Structure formats: structure tokens, C-alpha cells
Amino acid sequence: MAKKQSARGKGGKKPARKPAKKTAKKAPRKKLAKKPARKPAKKPSNAKSAKKTARKPAPRRPEGPPSPQLPPEAMIMQGLFGFMMTKGLGVAADLGIADALKGGPLYYTDLASVVGADQRALHRVMRMLAGHGLFDEPKPGTFANNAVSDLLRVDHPHSMAGMTKMICGESHWQPWGRLEHTVRTGKSGAFHAFGEEIFTWFQKPQNKSEWDVFNDAMTSMSLGQAPLIAQSYDFAKFRRVVDVGGGHGHLLKHVVAQAPNATGVLFDMPDVVAGADLPPNIVRDGGDFFARVPEGADCYMLKAIIHDWSDDHCRKILGNIARVMDPSGRVLLFETVMPDEPGPHPAKFADVNMLAMTDGGCERTPAEFAELFASAGLQLVGITPLPDGWTNIVEARKV
Ligand SMILES: C[S@@+](CC[C@H](N)C(=O)[O-])C[C@H]1O[C@@H](n2cnc3c(N)ncnc32)[C@H](O)[C@@H]1O
């Protein structure tokens, strides 16, 4: 069961991340602690307190840095080899390898003729991927799907093929190649690579295929998230649910299925909503969320939107919502949340992706969400981590 987490600072408790259950139950609703403190770690002020601290060994940090299991040189090489795995996965997705192996194992020469690849080159890439568990190699040169590569099949219910193609495609590969410029200048890699910000670049007719890949990736990300979100919150209380930047409406369809009295409004850029296949209880509305959002709803959802934009941009979007929402309504963000603590967390990768790809986008801590809402006429109600270990429901109301 998902549990609501209060906003917390450095000294706060880490929210429990429970293993995924097959069916998520409604998240229990708990009031948020008032001020999400961002306290620096306390230093002992005198010898007595230092002694006291020394006697009580600090509890082991649950999310501390991983203890290196490899020699240092191997850790560096593992880091450097990482992009080879990334690109190998991208090639596997682009060629449709997992789809070709759906019927059973294939020797690499047969696999190459099914997917239209050079036999030897394909063998070498597959050997690398299978060597790291991403495919199986039951006999030398014969490749098969496993639970990991199954996710690269386009027909898998939780397919990650779209996401893989996007991360390895031009829209991301070029900006990431300019990460050094980004770190030196603070300007997005997309700006360095394309001379404009990523969503402007995507809208150019010559980048249509990359835009299609991006939209597929968003849908593929939503495949697992949407049912989980729909089951983890009480949507039945709403009468009008707007998905702001809702893409092709995958999440909204799941949500309105849980809200029999509600109509859904899919709001995104005009060409995006035009491409959505929607049931009769969802209407489409094309527009620019910096200019306006549909009026009078009691629920505004934004999944993977706020992390794309700077605080100033987000204030515009959230301010537009606060102005027109039903005063008793809710704003629900579905985002990963940056922990305050050191140590591994997927939000730390996602955050650098936002650095490379966007103009000021980032993954935010609970305190940063609270500040952002407050500056847009909203108030953070609470944060509910979902059992996938990635998605959180970040809930706000009108002040
Ligand atoms: C990261 S995607 C998220 C899509 C969807 N919420 C999901 O999670 O699958 C960002 C979405 O914001 C939309 N978007 C970007 N700029 C926009 C704007 N100015 N007005 C309306 N929608 C916009 C994009 O078209 C895209 O669908």
C-alpha cells in the first residue's frame, strides 16, 4: 500500500519504499507536516555534546553511497562502458530484436536476416547485451528473450521500447553529447545541439519522426504508471479532471475509469491531442499551458510536466491553474521526488537528464515543491510515494 509522506528536510525520516504489490490499494491520506524544514546537520556546540555524539554511533545511513564491489579501476571502466550498453539497447529496440525473438530463440545468422542486419556485427552486439543479462544466450550464438528483453517488445503491456528509442535517439543523444558545455554554462544540451529549446525543436516539421518517438516514449512510460496512479488515489470524488500536458491521454483514460461521475479533458499542444484516440467521456482541448488551461475543474493532473521546466515557467503553469480551478479542487503532480540524502536514487539520473535536455527543468525535493506551490497561490498537501519506487503523487490545493 502506498503511504503518504510528509515534507521533510535533511533530518527527516526517509520514506519507506515498499516492494511493489500486484494491486495497489488506495493510499491512506495523512496531513502534511506544516513546514518542510531544510535544516543543516547539527554540529556539536561544545566538548560535552561532542562526547555525547561520539558515544552514540550514528545509525547506518539507509541510502548511503554503494560500497564499491569492484576495484577502483574496474568501477571507472564500468562507468565508461555504460554508454555502450545504452547504445546497444537502443540498437536492439530500433531493429526490433525482442519482437523477432518472440517466437523463440534464434541463431544469430537467422536473427540477422529477420531484422535486416549484418550477421557478424549483430552477433557482437548481442553477445555484449546477453553477457550483461539483457537477453539470454542459451547456446553460443543463439539468442532468446528473457524477462528484461521482453520489455523491449512493442506488444508487451509494459513495453519500454518507446523509452529506449527516445533515450538513444537524436533528440537525447545529441544534447547528452554536449553535457560538458551544459555544466560549464548552465545552458541545456538541447540548446547547444539544436540552437533552440527541445520542445521548440520537436515542433519543426523535419523533426516529426523524433517527436513521434518522444510521444511513444511518454506513452510507454505511462503504461506501467497509469494503472498504478489510477488505483492509488480516490478519483471518484471529482466531476471534471483535466490532464495538463496529458500527451495521448493514456493516464486520463485510466483515471476516468475510476471516476464514474467525471468527464476528462485532455489538454496538450493541438497536434498532440489531435493524435489521441479517446472515449466519449474525454474531450480534447489543444492549447499552450503557459497561456491558459481549461477552466473550472476540480482536479488538474500533471504527469512529468513540472520537472521539464524552470521555477519561473512552472509558476506560470501552476498560476494559470490556481486562477481558474474550483476553489475546493486539487492539483496532482505525478513526479519522482529528489531525496535530500546522499546515495543512489533514480531521481539523480532523471535530474541530470533534465539538466541536459531542458531549460531549467529539474527533479525537486519536497521542500522545493512546497516553495514552488506557495509562489503560485497553492499549498502542498502531501506527497505519496507509490510502490514502483519512482512515481509520487504530489498533492496541492488552492490557498
Ligand atoms: C514529458 S511529456 C509528458 C506527457 C504526459 N503527461 C505523460 O506523462 O506521458 C510533456 C508533455 O507536455 C506537452 N507540452 C509541452 N509544452 C507544452 C505547452 N506549451 N502547452 C501544452 N502542452 C505542452 C508535450 O506535448 C508533452 O505531451
The ligand as an SDF file (V2000), in Angstrom:
LIG
                    3D

 27 29  0  0  0  0  0  0  0  0999 V2000
    7.2130   14.8970  -20.6810 C   0  0  0  0  0  0  0  0  0  0  0  0
    5.7670   14.9270  -21.6730 S   0  0  0  0  0  0  0  0  0  0  0  0
    4.5820   14.2520  -20.5630 C   0  0  0  0  0  0  0  0  0  0  0  0
    3.3630   13.7210  -21.2400 C   0  0  0  0  0  0  0  0  0  0  0  0
    2.3620   13.0080  -20.3300 C   0  0  0  0  0  0  0  0  0  0  0  0
    1.9200   13.8480  -19.2300 N   0  0  0  0  0  0  0  0  0  0  0  0
    2.9660   11.7200  -19.8140 C   0  0  0  0  0  0  0  0  0  0  0  0
    3.4180   11.6840  -18.6780 O   0  0  0  0  0  0  0  0  0  0  0  0
    3.0090   10.7480  -20.5610 O   0  0  0  0  0  0  0  0  0  0  0  0
    5.4220   16.6330  -21.7290 C   0  0  0  0  0  0  0  0  0  0  0  0
    4.1190   16.9840  -22.4260 C   0  0  0  0  0  0  0  0  0  0  0  0
    3.9390   18.3990  -22.3390 O   0  0  0  0  0  0  0  0  0  0  0  0
    3.4170   18.8600  -23.5650 C   0  0  0  0  0  0  0  0  0  0  0  0
    3.7420   20.2650  -23.7140 N   0  0  0  0  0  0  0  0  0  0  0  0
    4.9650   20.8300  -23.8580 C   0  0  0  0  0  0  0  0  0  0  0  0
    4.8560   22.1630  -23.9550 N   0  0  0  0  0  0  0  0  0  0  0  0
    3.5320   22.4480  -23.8820 C   0  0  0  0  0  0  0  0  0  0  0  0
    2.7900   23.6550  -23.9040 C   0  0  0  0  0  0  0  0  0  0  0  0
    3.4040   24.8370  -24.0160 N   0  0  0  0  0  0  0  0  0  0  0  0
    1.4500   23.5980  -23.7790 N   0  0  0  0  0  0  0  0  0  0  0  0
    0.8110   22.3960  -23.6640 C   0  0  0  0  0  0  0  0  0  0  0  0
    1.4680   21.2000  -23.6160 N   0  0  0  0  0  0  0  0  0  0  0  0
    2.8130   21.2370  -23.7270 C   0  0  0  0  0  0  0  0  0  0  0  0
    4.1030   17.9790  -24.5950 C   0  0  0  0  0  0  0  0  0  0  0  0
    3.3970   17.9640  -25.8120 O   0  0  0  0  0  0  0  0  0  0  0  0
    4.1200   16.6390  -23.8980 C   0  0  0  0  0  0  0  0  0  0  0  0
    2.9570   15.8840  -24.1990 O   0  0  0  0  0  0  0  0  0  0  0  0
  1  2  1  0
  2  3  1  0
  2 10  1  0
  3  4  1  0
  4  5  1  0
  5  6  1  0
  5  7  1  0
  7  8  2  0
  7  9  1  0
 10 11  1  0
 11 12  1  0
 11 26  1  0
 12 13  1  0
 13 14  1  0
 13 24  1  0
 14 15  1  0
 14 23  1  0
 15 16  2  0
 16 17  1  0
 17 18  1  0
 17 23  2  0
 18 19  1  0
 18 20  2  0
 20 21  1  0
 21 22  2  0
 22 23  1  0
 24 25  1  0
 24 26  1  0
 26 27  1  0
M  CHG  2   2   1   9  -1
M  END
$$$$
